[in-house]
Amino acid sequence: MDINESNQHNAPFNYFAKENLLPASEQASILAQIAHKAERKLKLRWILAISSLPLFGIYAAFGLAPQTIIGNIPTAAVIEEIALPNITSATADIAGQSFWYKEHVRRDDTLNTVLSRLNIHNRDAINFIRSDNVASEIASSLRPSRSIEAQTDNEGNLISLKYQLNSDQFISIKQTVTGYEASKVAQNFEKRPILKSAEIKSSLFGATDAANIPDYIAIQIATMFESEIDFNTDLRRGDHLSVIYEGSYDQGELLKTGDVLAAEFVNNGKTYQAIGYRDHSGKMQYYTPDGKSLQKSFLRSPLEFTRISSSFSSGRFHPILQRLKAHKGTDFAAPTGTGVKASGDAKVDFVGTKGGYGNVIVLKHDNGVSTVYGHLSRFATGLSKGNKVAQGDVIGFVGTTGMSTGPHLHYEFLVNGEHRDPMTVALPKTFPITGQEKVAFDTISNQLTAQIKLLGNSNIAALE
């Protein structure tokens, strides 16, 4: 190879062959572009190299970190004596202890199952509960949810027992040196007020059931406001009631409810209030917050929660006689056997059978007022002419005797022998509370009214 060939191979590639020579200006432009691209590639390589340094550092850290050596840790067995407790003394301590058990009677319970859950196993105690005149009532009075509690020793020997016989009384059994003794003891209750509210959506009982208010309380509410509100026809969806009533507790458990202490009923936008106050005889009477009696001399309706099937009228088509005839009373449709109450304090003027009335009772009240109760199925036991009855006493029961097409009560209201419409006649109220009693009443009224207001204006649904 000659010198010219060697020079050709070592010289850089010439993009500008002689046969394709370009002008000098264009050659300089192309060479500048090539140099710029080469410079950019060099910068990118440096950037990649610098950004990789942290990764190399992390790798190096893991690579240099020492590994924990587990297998080389020395181990040694340690044996230490532990002193055991004195079994004899521990058993003696347990033997001197007693245990309390509290249960509630279940639906399918027998005396044996209850005593077994109470850990009572000694035969002399079981035989005593079965044979003693007082203790044996436990077996015959087992009712679901009633409470029973017992104290026994570690071997199941009965020391004492307490069974809730009813809401006011319990049976107590105690171990004595001569054996077991049983007695009935009056229940000592802790009385606390219960505050609740409810909204009417369909009926009074529907609202009170939803608010877990007992039916006994609902009936009291209806009774105290019955002269102002007809709970069969006047209730509106959205009506609201607030009530405070007595609760009797034993060891924090509610065992029974008592009288309503105060109540408020909002019916169709109108508010009615009642405050309870016990008179000298202990009977609860209800007044407005300022002391006016809510009890009228007469009940508007002798039946609870019924409907009027035929109103007072001077000319009604008689369904049996098939002609127009004055209807001088009000008919209340109700199931046979529904209790009929005396609408006011009175003396029995007549009790027996009389023409189209069938079985009928006539009561004679003060101020020339008489009331008639017809078509009864039967009379209250022992009721006879001359007996005195109080307002609200059950005097008979709904039936369909006499000229009647179905079970109902025919009720008449007469003033000096003249018939009046029982639903519209003015019913006088009893006297308001006065004198020294008024001072004591005002103190109670102010307190209960404030609680009712708080209950009505807040989101409290129940406070027990």
Wavefront OBJ file of the C-alpha trace (Angstrom):
o trace
v 0.000 0.000 0.000
v 1.417 3.403 -1.033
v 1.523 6.499 0.981
v -1.525 7.992 -0.658
v -3.740 5.009 0.376
v -2.559 5.268 3.966
v -3.395 8.888 4.156
v -6.820 8.268 2.757
v -7.690 5.676 5.412
v -6.432 7.834 8.312
v -8.071 11.027 7.178
v -11.571 11.792 8.462
v -14.475 10.937 6.216
v -14.993 13.766 3.770
v -18.668 14.515 3.283
v -17.797 16.812 0.460
v -16.370 14.725 -2.353
v -14.719 16.518 -5.058
v -17.405 15.581 -7.483
v -20.010 17.046 -5.000
v -18.291 20.076 -3.699
v -20.647 22.535 -1.884
v -20.161 26.175 -1.327
v -18.024 27.048 1.699
v -20.908 28.751 3.587
v -23.134 25.658 3.453
v -20.293 23.396 4.550
v -19.739 25.627 7.628
v -23.465 25.503 8.558
v -23.610 21.712 8.419
v -20.446 21.342 10.488
v -21.923 23.687 13.141
v -25.074 21.533 13.417
v -23.025 18.367 13.824
v -20.938 19.982 16.558
v -24.091 21.181 18.411
v -25.602 17.672 18.397
v -22.398 16.197 19.738
v -22.356 18.734 22.559
v -26.009 17.926 23.571
v -25.261 14.202 23.737
v -22.315 14.918 26.024
v -24.468 17.007 28.399
v -27.149 14.268 28.588
v -24.506 11.704 29.519
v -23.247 13.910 32.379
v -26.826 14.486 33.669
v -27.548 10.727 33.697
v -24.283 10.050 35.467
v -24.919 12.647 38.186
v -28.556 11.490 38.760
v -27.365 7.909 39.243
v -25.100 8.829 42.152
v -27.909 8.549 44.864
v -28.818 5.100 43.565
v -25.202 3.984 43.790
v -25.108 5.426 47.332
v -28.206 3.448 48.421
v -26.802 0.296 46.870
v -23.499 0.857 48.604
v -25.275 1.430 51.952
v -27.125 -1.870 51.714
v -24.047 -3.573 50.534
v -21.990 -2.286 53.445
v -24.693 -2.684 56.213
v -23.808 -5.516 58.538
v -26.183 -8.448 58.721
v -27.661 -9.439 62.123
v -26.235 -12.702 63.192
v -28.828 -14.784 64.986
v -27.364 -18.186 65.148
v -24.295 -17.113 67.081
v -26.112 -15.650 70.156
v -25.227 -17.765 73.178
v -28.167 -19.333 75.091
v -28.384 -20.876 78.535
v -31.067 -22.776 80.504
v -32.063 -21.251 83.838
v -33.827 -23.360 86.466
v -35.508 -21.552 89.358
v -37.628 -22.978 92.153
v -41.127 -21.399 92.613
v -42.888 -21.711 95.937
v -46.449 -23.053 95.515
v -49.302 -21.596 97.628
v -50.608 -23.502 100.590
v -53.577 -25.407 99.142
v -55.016 -26.122 102.563
v -55.147 -22.450 103.591
v -56.558 -21.382 100.181
v -59.332 -23.943 100.468
v -60.095 -22.732 103.970
v -60.376 -19.144 102.718
v -62.826 -20.181 99.970
v -64.851 -22.206 102.439
v -65.515 -19.087 104.460
v -66.748 -17.098 101.449
v -70.296 -16.674 100.130
v -71.526 -16.017 96.605
v -74.484 -13.969 95.324
v -76.532 -15.025 92.317
v -79.279 -12.948 90.697
v -81.631 -14.278 88.027
v -84.904 -13.468 86.304
v -87.592 -16.108 85.869
v -87.734 -17.380 82.291
v -90.817 -18.428 80.377
v -90.185 -22.177 80.657
v -88.726 -22.168 84.186
v -89.654 -24.563 86.974
v -88.623 -24.333 90.617
v -85.841 -26.874 90.000
v -84.313 -24.965 87.057
v -84.367 -21.676 88.953
v -82.737 -23.146 92.071
v -80.116 -24.856 89.917
v -79.121 -21.546 88.252
v -78.898 -19.986 91.729
v -76.417 -22.746 92.767
v -78.726 -24.057 95.521
v -78.023 -27.763 95.951
v -78.506 -28.663 99.617
v -81.524 -30.913 100.049
v -82.769 -29.391 103.328
v -83.126 -25.933 101.698
v -84.927 -27.346 98.639
v -87.326 -29.352 100.836
v -88.027 -26.254 102.954
v -88.876 -24.147 99.859
v -91.263 -26.866 98.693
v -93.034 -27.489 101.997
v -93.102 -24.230 103.997
v -96.415 -22.350 103.830
v -94.778 -19.067 102.807
v -91.772 -20.316 100.812
v -93.912 -22.726 98.771
v -95.633 -19.742 97.110
v -92.463 -19.268 95.058
v -93.194 -22.393 93.012
v -96.810 -21.402 92.314
v -96.045 -17.757 91.522
v -93.160 -18.076 89.062
v -93.788 -15.453 86.373
v -91.485 -14.480 83.504
v -89.153 -11.529 84.234
v -89.675 -11.586 88.024
v -86.372 -11.327 89.890
v -84.950 -13.855 92.330
v -81.570 -13.740 94.057
v -79.742 -16.030 96.491
v -76.639 -16.170 98.661
v -74.866 -19.542 98.927
v -71.564 -20.896 100.181
v -68.983 -22.608 97.946
v -70.747 -25.980 98.336
v -74.136 -24.683 97.198
v -75.732 -24.446 100.633
v -78.400 -21.736 100.765
v -77.716 -18.839 103.124
v -80.493 -16.432 102.060
v -82.980 -15.952 99.213
v -85.204 -13.125 98.002
v -88.020 -13.565 95.460
v -90.185 -10.793 93.990
v -93.697 -12.040 94.748
v -95.407 -9.003 93.209
v -94.691 -5.326 92.641
v -95.151 -4.499 96.349
v -93.914 -7.590 98.183
v -91.160 -10.196 98.182
v -90.552 -13.517 99.934
v -87.434 -13.632 102.114
v -85.776 -16.886 103.216
v -82.924 -16.836 105.730
v -80.770 -19.525 107.349
v -80.853 -19.588 111.164
v -79.295 -21.761 113.832
v -82.486 -23.837 113.939
v -83.022 -24.102 110.185
v -84.650 -21.885 107.583
v -87.299 -19.193 108.076
v -89.488 -17.567 105.410
v -91.493 -14.347 105.558
v -93.225 -11.845 103.297
v -91.646 -8.408 103.334
v -92.943 -5.163 101.907
v -90.799 -3.893 99.052
v -88.836 -0.739 99.822
v -88.734 1.231 96.599
v -86.704 4.184 95.468
v -89.176 6.497 93.746
v -87.998 8.618 90.850
v -89.898 10.614 88.219
v -89.874 9.344 84.639
v -90.079 11.940 81.845
v -91.247 10.913 78.388
v -92.770 12.407 75.262
v -94.589 10.984 72.247
v -96.069 12.096 68.953
v -99.496 11.010 67.723
v -99.351 9.247 64.360
v -102.497 7.124 64.497
v -103.848 6.748 68.038
v -103.025 7.484 71.669
v -102.039 3.900 72.439
v -99.987 3.670 69.245
v -97.991 6.740 70.294
v -97.477 5.598 73.895
v -96.450 2.100 72.787
v -93.843 3.591 70.433
v -92.463 5.707 73.295
v -92.522 2.734 75.710
v -95.068 4.434 77.953
v -97.185 1.867 79.871
v -100.890 1.514 78.998
v -101.696 2.300 82.626
v -100.178 5.765 82.132
v -101.928 6.258 78.773
v -105.293 5.550 80.404
v -104.557 8.112 83.127
v -103.716 10.728 80.478
v -106.963 10.043 78.640
v -108.954 10.214 81.862
v -107.520 13.539 83.052
v -108.124 15.240 79.680
v -111.344 13.453 78.681
v -113.531 16.453 79.528
v -111.528 18.562 77.057
v -110.470 16.073 74.361
v -112.438 13.264 72.724
v -109.665 10.726 72.163
v -111.790 8.902 69.588
v -112.494 11.785 67.220
v -110.343 14.806 68.165
v -106.828 13.405 67.730
v -104.773 14.713 64.802
v -101.574 13.396 63.263
v -98.740 15.428 64.749
v -100.407 15.987 68.142
v -97.830 15.782 70.904
v -97.837 14.689 74.533
v -95.303 15.053 77.356
v -95.733 13.232 80.646
v -94.010 12.850 84.021
v -94.992 9.808 86.077
v -93.776 7.917 89.131
v -91.330 5.058 88.794
v -90.546 2.634 91.637
v -87.042 1.137 91.515
v -85.279 -1.632 93.386
v -81.476 -1.621 93.057
v -81.765 0.454 89.898
v -84.372 -1.799 88.278
v -87.805 -0.366 87.437
v -90.408 -2.648 89.015
v -93.629 -0.658 88.707
v -95.091 2.659 87.627
v -97.442 4.816 89.665
v -99.528 7.937 89.131
v -99.032 10.615 86.514
v -97.406 13.638 88.177
v -97.885 16.088 85.311
v -98.863 15.981 81.645
v -99.186 18.224 78.629
v -101.191 17.415 75.502
v -101.076 19.526 72.343
v -104.208 18.743 70.319
v -104.769 20.467 66.972
v -102.532 23.362 68.065
v -104.186 23.868 71.463
v -102.246 23.048 74.629
v -103.771 21.365 77.682
v -101.835 20.917 80.930
v -102.436 18.943 84.111
v -100.606 18.984 87.448
v -101.145 16.187 89.975
v -101.679 16.925 93.668
v -102.561 14.436 96.404
v -105.309 15.402 98.823
v -105.406 14.543 102.541
v -106.660 11.022 101.781
v -103.719 10.378 99.434
v -105.868 10.379 96.291
v -104.308 12.074 93.267
v -106.337 14.971 91.869
v -105.476 16.944 88.733
v -105.549 20.695 88.241
v -104.447 23.287 85.734
v -101.079 24.905 86.589
v -102.942 27.779 88.299
v -105.029 25.455 90.502
v -108.338 25.002 88.644
v -109.728 21.493 88.894
v -109.737 19.395 85.726
v -112.263 16.983 87.141
v -115.810 17.747 86.114
v -118.869 16.683 88.045
v -119.663 14.276 85.172
v -117.723 12.267 82.654
v -118.477 13.140 79.054
v -118.431 9.475 78.095
v -119.176 6.480 80.374
v -116.951 4.289 78.167
v -113.247 4.425 77.414
v -112.156 4.683 73.771
v -115.357 3.906 71.943
v -117.237 5.473 69.051
v -120.643 7.111 68.803
v -122.956 4.994 66.671
v -126.052 7.191 67.085
v -126.255 10.764 68.376
v -128.885 12.646 70.344
v -131.717 13.599 67.948
v -135.294 14.861 68.014
v -136.186 12.771 64.958
v -134.221 9.651 64.062
v -135.372 6.723 61.884
v -135.635 3.836 64.335
v -133.984 0.711 62.842
v -136.410 -1.674 64.591
v -139.666 0.318 64.694
v -139.051 1.511 61.099
v -140.328 5.026 61.801
v -139.132 8.412 62.919
v -138.694 8.595 66.647
v -136.806 10.958 68.941
v -133.496 9.580 70.132
v -133.094 11.083 73.593
v -129.597 9.854 74.276
v -126.306 8.870 72.706
v -125.349 5.356 71.611
v -121.762 4.211 72.098
v -120.792 1.141 70.061
v -118.500 -1.221 71.968
v -117.856 -4.974 72.314
v -120.081 -6.968 74.621
v -118.644 -7.011 78.129
v -116.988 -3.575 77.971
v -117.187 -1.914 81.381
v -119.651 0.963 81.829
v -118.654 3.682 84.327
v -120.813 5.929 86.457
v -120.478 9.384 84.913
v -120.632 11.065 88.343
v -121.107 10.517 92.067
v -124.666 9.293 92.581
v -127.164 6.966 94.241
v -128.599 4.009 92.312
v -132.255 4.870 91.596
v -133.121 1.810 89.489
v -131.380 -1.409 88.412
v -133.219 -4.090 86.435
v -135.077 -4.677 83.153
v -137.298 -2.021 81.593
v -139.009 -2.265 78.180
v -136.868 -1.384 75.164
v -133.949 -0.436 77.415
v -133.386 -4.090 78.330
v -131.094 -4.280 81.332
v -130.866 -0.688 82.538
v -129.414 1.374 85.394
v -130.687 4.798 86.456
v -128.453 6.960 88.663
v -129.681 9.973 90.627
v -127.122 12.764 91.062
v -127.205 16.113 92.895
v -128.895 19.226 91.477
v -131.720 17.319 89.756
v -129.477 15.388 87.347
v -130.157 11.745 86.382
v -128.267 9.459 84.000
v -129.531 6.300 82.248
v -127.470 3.313 81.028
v -129.348 0.880 78.777
v -128.990 -2.407 76.812
v -126.504 -3.793 79.357
v -125.456 -7.437 79.232
v -125.202 -7.594 83.043
v -124.776 -5.459 86.159
v -121.800 -5.047 88.464
v -121.761 -7.641 91.241
v -123.756 -6.553 94.299
v -125.229 -3.423 92.655
v -128.719 -2.655 93.962
v -131.098 0.246 94.412
v -129.931 2.722 97.060
v -126.216 1.958 96.640
v -123.878 4.924 96.419
v -121.410 4.950 93.527
v -118.474 7.223 92.786
v -117.551 8.754 89.478
v -115.677 6.199 87.385
v -116.992 3.108 89.232
v -117.899 0.250 86.879
v -121.649 -0.295 87.302
v -122.422 -2.593 84.367
v -121.257 -4.063 81.071
v -122.119 -3.379 77.433
v -124.651 -5.708 75.827
v -127.489 -5.835 73.331
v -130.567 -6.498 75.511
v -133.959 -4.863 74.823
v -134.629 -3.196 71.456
v -131.073 -3.286 70.107
v -129.514 -4.294 66.787
v -126.004 -4.814 68.175
v -123.847 -4.416 71.286
v -123.734 -0.794 72.448
v -124.491 1.472 75.408
v -127.497 3.779 75.291
v -126.679 6.760 77.533
v -129.105 9.521 78.592
v -128.548 12.728 80.558
v -131.554 14.404 82.224
v -131.758 17.725 84.092
v -134.936 18.036 86.204
v -136.533 15.323 84.062
v -135.667 17.015 80.743
v -133.402 15.206 78.288
v -130.169 16.972 77.249
v -127.553 15.996 74.694
v -124.831 14.237 76.738
v -122.159 15.395 74.277
v -122.947 19.110 74.415
v -124.489 19.738 77.833
v -122.353 22.006 80.020
v -120.559 19.927 82.649
v -119.713 21.902 85.806
v -116.221 21.590 87.256
v -115.408 20.900 90.854
v -114.090 23.616 93.144
v -110.509 24.946 92.605
v -107.770 24.358 95.144
v -107.622 27.168 97.725
v -106.136 28.313 101.048
v -103.051 26.721 102.537
v -103.320 23.855 100.059
v -102.834 26.361 97.239
v -99.426 27.410 98.630
v -98.164 23.820 98.667
v -99.707 23.196 95.248
v -97.985 26.241 93.702
v -94.564 24.946 94.763
v -95.205 21.578 93.124
v -96.834 23.166 90.080
v -93.891 25.500 89.373
v -91.405 22.650 89.508
v -93.407 20.239 87.325
v -94.398 22.918 84.823
v -90.717 23.785 84.308
v -89.872 20.105 83.717
v -92.735 19.679 81.237
v -91.608 22.806 79.391
v -88.057 21.494 79.209
v -89.279 18.146 77.919
v -91.517 19.744 75.283
v -88.911 22.237 74.033
v -85.995 19.811 73.739
v -85.114 16.711 71.820
v -85.391 14.592 74.956
v -87.580 11.592 74.144
v -87.198 9.828 77.467
v -85.488 10.311 80.785
v -85.725 7.538 83.357
l 1 2 3 4 5 6 7 8 9 10 11 12 13 14 15 16 17 18 19 20 21 22 23 24 25 26 27 28 29 30 31 32 33 34 35 36 37 38 39 40 41 42 43 44 45 46 47 48 49 50 51 52 53 54 55 56 57 58 59 60 61 62 63 64 65 66 67 68 69 70 71 72 73 74 75 76 77 78 79 80 81 82 83 84 85 86 87 88 89 90 91 92 93 94 95 96 97 98 99 100 101 102 103 104 105 106 107 108 109 110 111 112 113 114 115 116 117 118 119 120 121 122 123 124 125 126 127 128 129 130 131 132 133 134 135 136 137 138 139 140 141 142 143 144 145 146 147 148 149 150 151 152 153 154 155 156 157 158 159 160 161 162 163 164 165 166 167 168 169 170 171 172 173 174 175 176 177 178 179 180 181 182 183 184 185 186 187 188 189 190 191 192 193 194 195 196 197 198 199 200 201 202 203 204 205 206 207 208 209 210 211 212 213 214 215 216 217 218 219 220 221 222 223 224 225 226 227 228 229 230 231 232 233 234 235 236 237 238 239 240 241 242 243 244 245 246 247 248 249 250 251 252 253 254 255 256 257 258 259 260 261 262 263 264 265 266 267 268 269 270 271 272 273 274 275 276 277 278 279 280 281 282 283 284 285 286 287 288 289 290 291 292 293 294 295 296 297 298 299 300 301 302 303 304 305 306 307 308 309 310 311 312 313 314 315 316 317 318 319 320 321 322 323 324 325 326 327 328 329 330 331 332 333 334 335 336 337 338 339 340 341 342 343 344 345 346 347 348 349 350 351 352 353 354 355 356 357 358 359 360 361 362 363 364 365 366 367 368 369 370 371 372 373 374 375 376 377 378 379 380 381 382 383 384 385 386 387 388 389 390 391 392 393 394 395 396 397 398 399 400 401 402 403 404 405 406 407 408 409 410 411 412 413 414 415 416 417 418 419 420 421 422 423 424 425 426 427 428 429 430 431 432 433 434 435 436 437 438 439 440 441 442 443 444 445 446 447 448 449 450 451 452 453 454 455 456 457 458 459 460 461 462 463 464
